[in-house]
């Protein structure tokens, strides 16, 4: 009977590791999608700034705020998911056969990497100026 229990424990451990690897893959896929969404938001912001500059007018502050906020939110989500995927991979590597609880992701601290600069409001950062571009 002990042999069957050991076999069952081994199968359970393999199943848990496989499920964790699958979950990590889903998080990595979500992170990639979030990064692509952030890139699209950055592109939209760049196009809006370029169009305003091309017309010789400043970008509407409401549009700038909306586009910058969308970019910041998507960037934070992408960073949070990338950190979660990295943490899950590191946790899985450290396990070495002893199952325990995986790390949890703190959604309140999304996008707050220790080396990341604090977020700023649009138009208030170090490169903010009153004119969109000068040539």
Secondary structure, DSSP 8 states (H G I E B T S, - for coil): -HHHHHHHHHHHHHHHHHHHHHHHHHHHHHHHHHHHHHHHHHHHHHHHHHHHHHTTS---HHHHHHHHHHHHHHHHHHHHHHHHHHHHHHHHHHHTT---------GGGTT--TTS-----TT-STT--SSS---
